[in-house]
Structure formats: structure tokens, C-alpha cells
Amino acid sequence: MIRAKEFITIREAHVLLGCSDGHIRNLVDKARKGKTAYPIPFLDLDGVTVFPLAKLLEWAERPKLKKRAAS
């Protein structure tokens, strides 16, 4: 059912991606604050966060470089 929709909710995104609801919310928060090189694609519809499914899947499949901790 999720893949039949053009936009999905936070709950649907965390199920689709196999991570926690809190992790998705953290990714959105980092994207809003510009604190990530690979921001999760989302839309804010008057306070309701949704994700364009096609863009979210493209984002999830793209390799992401991790920052190394300072020694």
C-alpha cells in the first residue's frame, strides 16, 4: 500500500526504510537546520511532514559518506 502513494507519512517512511520513527524525525530536523550533506527529501504541509516517495527511495539508495570523528 505504501508504494502505491505519491507522498508518505513519517510512520510509513520508518516502516519502509526499516528504522525508527525517531530516526526519521532526527533526519528531518537535521535537514531543516542544514546540518547534513545528504538531506532527507520532505515537504512541510502546514506542520504535517510528508515525503515524496520516489525522491525518498532515490535518497535512500544513494551512498552516503560518513564523517570521521576527530582523533
N, C-alpha and C positions, 0 to 999 in steps of 0.2 A: 504494500500500500504506500509506503514512504516514497518509493521510486516513481510512483505514478503522479506525484505532485511537483509543481514547479518551485514552490517555496516550502521549507520545512521549519518546524519549531526547534527550540533548544532541546527539548525532550527527544524529538525524533532524530536530531543530529547526534546526540550522545549515543543513542541506540545504534544508529547506522555506522558510526565511527568506532564503536566499542570502547568508549571511555566514559568517565563520569560526567554528570550534569555540571558539577563544579568546575571540572577541567574546561568544558566548553565555555562556561561563563568567564573563567580566567582568560581564555584566549580572546574572547570578545573585549574584555576590559583592556588587555594589552593592545589590541588593535585600535580601540578608541583613543588610547593615550599615545599611540605611535611608538610603542616600546617593543616592536618586533619587526624583523626584516621580512617576515612572511605573514602578514596579517590575514586572519581568517575572513573570508568574504561574508558579510552580513548586511542586513538592512534594518534600520530602526523605524518602525511604523508607529509613530506616536507612542513610544515607550514599549512596543512589542518587538522583540528581536526575532527576525526570521532569516533564513539562509537560502539563497538561490541554489537549488540542488546541483545543477550542472557545474557551477563555479566551485561549490564546496567539494565536490568529488575531484575536480581538477586540482584544487589546492591540496587535498589530502594525498593525492598520488605523487605530487611534486616532491623531490628530495629536498630536505631542509638541512642546512649546515648548523651544527650546534656550536655555540660559543664555548671556548675553552676557559676553564677557571684560571685566574691569575695565580702564578706559582709564588 
